[in-house]
C-alpha cells in the first residue's frame, strides 16, 4: 500500500544509558502507516529499551520521539490510547478470569464493559479458548495466556501495535492465524513494530527489517534490500554477518564434543 508521507513514529538522536553502560547510541528512525517493522538484534542490542521508551515505560533518555505527530515527552498519555503492546513476558493477573481481565483492560482504553464482553467472547472463540472465558487465568496454559495477551493488546483497535516475541507458547495453527491477522491489520493501515529472535518469521511477515547492534542501527530495509547488500542468503545468515557472529558452528561442535565425553550408560 502507498505510505503516508508523515511518519507515524519519528525517532531522532535517541540515546540511553543505564549507569555507565550506553545502551542506545543515536537511534534515528521513521516508521510509516501500514508497515510491519521487524525490529531485530542480539540480546542487549537495545531493542526492548527502544520499545519501552516509546511506550513511556522508561525515562532518562535524550533525543526526541514523536508518535502520531506529537512528542511523547512531559508525560504525554493521550497517544497511549491508540497503541497496543504484547511484552515478551506478559504479566496477567492470575486471580482474575479472562472476562474480568479483558474488561479491566478495555475500560482502561475507554471501552464499556458491554463492548469488551461482546468482542472478547468472539475473539476467544477464534482462538478456541471461549470455554475458559470465565475461568481464572491461574488455570491457563502458557499458550492460553499468550492468546489472552494478544487479545488484550488488540481489543481496543489500536493504530500501532508493539509485539515482543508474540508467538511464544502458541500452537502451530494459532501461529498461522496470528501471522495472517498481522498481515490484514497492516493492509488496513495499522503499523506493527515486531521484535523476535525467530528469524524465519521476521523474514516472512516484515515489510521492513531494522537490525540493531550494540545500540545502533546497522541495517534498515526490506529483506530483498538486505540480501542485495550482503553476501548471505537467509535473514539468519545476514543477521550473523552484520552482527559479527560467526562462532555458531564452532560452539555447536564444542557443545556436542563435551556431551559425548566420558563413559556411555545404557
C-alpha positions as CSV (number, residue, x, y, z in Angstrom):
1,X,0.0,0.0,0.0
2,X,1.1,3.6,-0.5
3,X,2.7,5.0,2.6
4,X,1.7,8.4,4.1
5,X,4.4,11.0,3.8
6,X,4.3,11.8,7.5
7,X,5.7,9.1,9.8
8,X,3.6,7.5,12.5
9,X,6.7,7.2,14.6
10,X,9.7,9.6,14.4
11,X,12.8,9.0,16.4
12,X,15.7,11.4,16.4
13,X,19.1,11.1,18.1
14,X,17.9,8.7,20.8
15,X,20.5,7.9,23.5
16,X,20.0,5.9,26.7
17,X,22.4,5.0,29.4
18,X,21.9,2.6,32.3
19,X,24.6,3.8,34.7
20,X,27.9,3.7,32.9
21,X,26.5,1.4,30.1
22,X,25.5,3.2,26.9
23,X,22.6,1.1,25.6
24,X,21.3,3.3,22.7
25,X,23.8,5.3,20.7
26,X,21.9,7.6,18.5
27,X,18.8,5.9,17.0
28,X,17.2,7.7,14.1
29,X,14.1,6.0,12.6
30,X,10.9,6.9,10.7
31,X,8.1,4.4,10.8
32,X,5.1,4.8,8.4
33,X,1.5,3.8,8.4
34,X,0.9,0.2,7.2
35,X,4.4,-1.0,7.8
36,X,5.3,-4.2,9.7
37,X,8.8,-3.4,11.1
38,X,10.9,-6.4,12.1
39,X,13.0,-4.9,14.9
40,X,15.8,-7.4,15.5
41,X,19.2,-7.7,17.1
42,X,21.3,-9.7,19.6
43,X,20.4,-9.8,23.3
44,X,21.5,-6.5,24.8
45,X,21.4,-4.6,21.5
46,X,18.7,-2.2,22.8
47,X,15.6,-3.5,21.2
48,X,13.4,-3.7,24.3
49,X,14.8,-0.4,25.6
50,X,13.7,1.4,22.4
51,X,10.2,-0.1,22.6
52,X,9.8,0.6,26.4
53,X,10.9,4.2,25.8
54,X,8.2,4.6,23.1
55,X,5.7,3.1,25.4
56,X,6.6,5.6,28.1
57,X,7.8,2.9,30.5
58,X,11.4,4.2,30.7
59,X,12.6,7.7,31.3
60,X,16.1,9.3,31.4
61,X,16.8,9.2,27.6
62,X,17.9,12.0,25.4
63,X,16.6,12.7,22.0
64,X,13.1,13.2,20.7
65,X,10.3,10.7,19.9
66,X,7.1,11.7,18.1
67,X,4.2,9.3,17.8
68,X,1.1,10.5,15.8
69,X,2.9,13.8,15.3
70,X,3.2,14.6,19.0
71,X,6.2,14.4,21.2
72,X,5.9,11.8,24.0
73,X,7.9,13.9,26.4
74,X,6.5,15.5,29.6
75,X,4.3,12.6,30.5
76,X,2.1,12.5,27.4
77,X,-0.6,9.8,27.7
78,X,-3.2,10.5,25.0
79,X,-1.2,8.6,22.4
80,X,-1.3,5.5,24.5
81,X,-5.0,5.1,23.8
82,X,-4.0,4.3,20.2
83,X,-1.3,1.7,20.8
84,X,-1.3,-1.9,21.9
85,X,1.6,-3.9,23.4
86,X,2.4,-7.6,23.9
87,X,5.5,-7.9,26.1
88,X,7.9,-10.8,25.9
89,X,6.7,-11.9,29.4
90,X,3.1,-10.8,29.9
91,X,2.1,-10.0,33.4
92,X,-1.6,-11.1,33.6
93,X,-3.4,-11.1,36.8
94,X,-3.8,-14.8,37.7
95,X,-6.6,-14.3,40.2
96,X,-8.9,-12.8,37.5
97,X,-10.9,-14.6,34.8
98,X,-10.3,-13.7,31.2
99,X,-13.7,-11.9,31.3
100,X,-12.6,-9.8,34.2
101,X,-9.1,-9.1,32.9
102,X,-10.2,-8.1,29.4
103,X,-12.9,-5.9,30.8
104,X,-10.3,-4.2,33.0
105,X,-8.0,-3.6,30.0
106,X,-10.8,-2.5,27.7
107,X,-12.2,0.0,30.2
108,X,-8.6,1.5,30.6
109,X,-8.9,2.3,26.9
110,X,-12.3,3.9,27.3
111,X,-14.5,0.9,26.2
112,X,-17.7,0.0,28.0
113,X,-17.9,-3.4,29.7
114,X,-20.6,-4.5,27.2
115,X,-18.3,-3.6,24.3
116,X,-15.5,-5.6,25.8
117,X,-17.7,-8.6,26.6
118,X,-19.1,-8.6,23.0
119,X,-15.7,-8.5,21.4
120,X,-13.8,-10.7,23.9
121,X,-16.1,-13.7,23.7
122,X,-15.9,-13.8,19.9
123,X,-12.1,-13.2,19.8
124,X,-11.6,-16.0,22.3
125,X,-13.8,-18.2,20.2
126,X,-11.5,-17.7,17.2
127,X,-8.6,-18.8,19.4
128,X,-10.6,-21.8,20.6
129,X,-10.4,-20.8,24.3
130,X,-14.0,-19.5,24.7
131,X,-14.8,-22.2,27.2
132,X,-12.2,-20.7,29.6
133,X,-13.7,-17.2,29.4
134,X,-15.0,-17.3,33.0
135,X,-12.1,-19.5,34.3
136,X,-9.3,-18.0,36.4
137,X,-6.2,-17.3,34.4
138,X,-4.2,-19.2,37.0
139,X,-5.6,-22.4,35.4
140,X,-4.4,-21.4,31.9
141,X,-1.6,-23.0,30.0
142,X,1.2,-20.7,28.6
143,X,-0.3,-20.7,25.2
144,X,-3.8,-19.7,26.5
145,X,-2.2,-16.8,28.5
146,X,-0.4,-15.7,25.3
147,X,-3.7,-15.7,23.4
148,X,-5.3,-13.6,26.1
149,X,-2.4,-11.2,26.0
150,X,-2.7,-10.8,22.2
151,X,-6.5,-10.2,22.5
152,X,-5.9,-7.6,25.2
153,X,-3.4,-5.7,23.0
154,X,-5.9,-5.5,20.1
155,X,-9.4,-5.4,21.6
156,X,-9.4,-1.5,21.5
157,X,-8.4,-1.5,17.8
158,X,-5.1,0.3,18.2
159,X,-3.3,2.1,15.3
160,X,0.2,1.0,16.4
161,X,0.9,-2.4,17.8
162,X,4.2,-3.3,19.6
163,X,4.9,-7.0,19.7
164,X,7.8,-8.6,21.6
165,X,8.0,-12.4,20.8
166,X,4.3,-12.6,20.4
167,X,4.2,-16.2,19.1
168,X,5.8,-17.6,22.3
169,X,4.0,-20.7,23.5
170,X,1.4,-20.7,20.7
171,X,0.4,-23.9,18.8
172,X,1.2,-24.2,15.1
173,X,-2.4,-23.4,14.0
174,X,-2.6,-20.2,16.1
175,X,0.8,-19.1,14.8
176,X,-0.6,-19.2,11.3
177,X,-3.7,-17.3,12.4
178,X,-1.7,-14.6,14.2
179,X,0.6,-14.1,11.2
180,X,-2.4,-13.7,8.9
181,X,-4.0,-11.2,11.4
182,X,-0.9,-9.1,11.3
183,X,-0.9,-9.1,7.6
184,X,-4.6,-8.0,7.4
185,X,-4.0,-5.3,10.1
186,X,-1.1,-3.8,8.1
187,X,-3.3,-3.9,4.9
188,X,-5.8,-1.7,6.8
189,X,-3.2,0.8,7.7
190,X,-2.2,-0.4,11.1
191,X,1.5,-0.1,12.0
192,X,3.2,-3.1,13.6
193,X,6.6,-3.0,15.5
194,X,7.6,-6.7,15.7
195,X,10.5,-7.9,17.7
196,X,11.6,-11.6,17.7
197,X,14.6,-13.9,17.7
198,X,12.8,-16.2,15.2
199,X,14.4,-15.0,12.0
200,X,12.2,-17.1,9.7
201,X,9.0,-15.4,11.0
202,X,10.5,-11.9,10.8
203,X,11.7,-12.6,7.3
204,X,8.3,-13.7,6.1
205,X,6.0,-11.2,7.8
206,X,8.0,-7.9,7.8
207,X,7.7,-5.3,5.1
208,X,10.8,-3.7,6.5
209,X,13.6,-5.0,8.7
210,X,15.6,-2.8,11.1
211,X,18.7,-4.5,12.6
212,X,20.1,-3.1,15.8
213,X,23.6,-4.0,17.0
214,X,25.4,-2.5,20.1
215,X,22.8,0.3,20.4
216,X,23.0,1.4,16.7
217,X,21.0,0.6,13.5
218,X,23.3,-1.3,11.2
219,X,20.7,-2.3,8.6
220,X,17.3,-0.9,7.5
221,X,15.3,-2.0,4.5
222,X,13.2,-4.8,3.1
223,X,14.5,-8.4,3.2
224,X,15.4,-8.0,-0.5
225,X,17.3,-4.8,0.2
226,X,19.3,-6.6,2.9
227,X,20.0,-9.5,0.6
228,X,21.4,-7.2,-2.0
229,X,23.8,-5.6,0.4
230,X,25.1,-8.8,2.0
231,X,26.7,-11.9,0.6
232,X,24.5,-14.2,2.7
233,X,21.1,-15.6,1.8
234,X,18.7,-16.1,4.7
235,X,17.9,-13.4,7.3
236,X,19.6,-15.5,9.9
237,X,22.8,-15.6,7.8
238,X,22.5,-11.8,7.2
239,X,21.9,-11.3,10.9
240,X,25.1,-13.2,11.8
241,X,27.1,-11.4,9.1
242,X,26.0,-7.9,10.2
243,X,26.4,-8.6,13.9
244,X,29.8,-10.3,13.5
245,X,28.6,-13.6,15.0
246,X,30.4,-16.4,13.2
247,X,31.1,-18.8,16.0
248,X,27.9,-20.8,15.9
249,X,29.4,-23.8,14.2
250,X,32.4,-23.9,16.5
251,X,30.3,-23.5,19.6
252,X,27.9,-26.3,18.5
253,X,30.8,-28.6,17.7
254,X,32.3,-27.9,21.1
255,X,29.0,-28.5,22.8
256,X,28.4,-31.9,21.1
257,X,32.0,-32.9,21.8
258,X,31.6,-32.2,25.6
259,X,28.3,-34.2,25.9
260,X,29.9,-37.1,24.1
261,X,32.8,-37.3,26.6
262,X,33.2,-40.0,29.2
263,X,31.5,-43.3,29.7
264,X,28.2,-44.1,28.0
265,X,25.5,-45.6,30.1
266,X,22.9,-47.9,28.6
